[in-house]
Amino acid sequence: MRKGSAKGTKGHKEKMKKGFAKGAKEREEKKGKRQEEDTKQG
C-alpha cells in the first residue's frame, strides 16, 4: 500500500499507531462480514 516517495512516512506511522485500536476493531468487523458473505455464496 505504499505509493509515492518515502518522504513523510514517519508522521503517517504515528497516525497509524494512534488509530490502531480503532482501526483493528473496524477490520475485525469487516472480516466477519466478509466471512458471512463467503458462507452464503459457498
Sequence and secondary structure as in RCSB ss.txt:
>XXXX:A:sequence
MRKGSAKGTKGHKEKMKKGFAKGAKEREEKKGKRQEEDTKQG
>XXXX:A:secstr
   S STTHHHHHHHHHHTHHHHHHHHHHHHHHHHHHHHHH 
